């Protein structure tokens, strides 16, 4: 049979882990509510797309052999 002291120790450890997780979650929610957010950026947050490379002026191509 399971020793009652071992069972009590396991239940206390589980309760401590759950309590710590709940406390951490509450702290994160409270911190998110306290922080001040500035105004949203105008025009969205999408970055400019990279431009395709410009072709050579004389259309010369270089062949590289390895």
N, C-alpha and C positions, 0 to 999 in steps of 0.2 A: 504494500500500500504506500501511497505518497505520504511522506512526512508532512505534518501540518505546518511545521516551521518553514519548510521549503516552499510550500504552497503560499504561505503568508508573505514570504520574501518575494516570490515571483509576482504576486498580486500588487504588492507595494511598488515594485520596480515598474510594473505596467502602468500603475496609477501615476507614478512620477513622470513617465514618458508622455502619457496623454496630457497631464497637467502642463508640462513644459510646452508641448505643441499648441495647446489652447492659448496659453499665455503669450507665446510668440505670435500667434495669429492675431490676437487682440491688439498686441503692441503694433503690429504692422498696419492694421486697419486704422488704429488711432493716429499713427504717424502720417498715414496718407490723408487723413481728414484734417490734420493740423497744418500741413505744409501748404504754402500759398502757390498757386499756379498763376503764371503770367498769362497775358492774352494769347490766344491761339495765333500761330503765324498766318499771315495773310497769303493767300494763293496756294496753300497746301505745303506739303513737305517733300514733294517729289524732287529728286535731284535732276539736274540737266543730264540728258543722255549723251554719251560720248559721241563725238562727231566722227564719221568715217574718215580714214586717211585720204588726203588729197592726192590725186594722181600726179605723176611727174610731169613737168612742163614739156619735156621733149619725148614723152612716152617711152623713155629708155628703160629697159629691164636688165637686171643683173642676175646672172646665173651663178649660183653658188654650188660647188661640188664638194662633197666631203669624202 
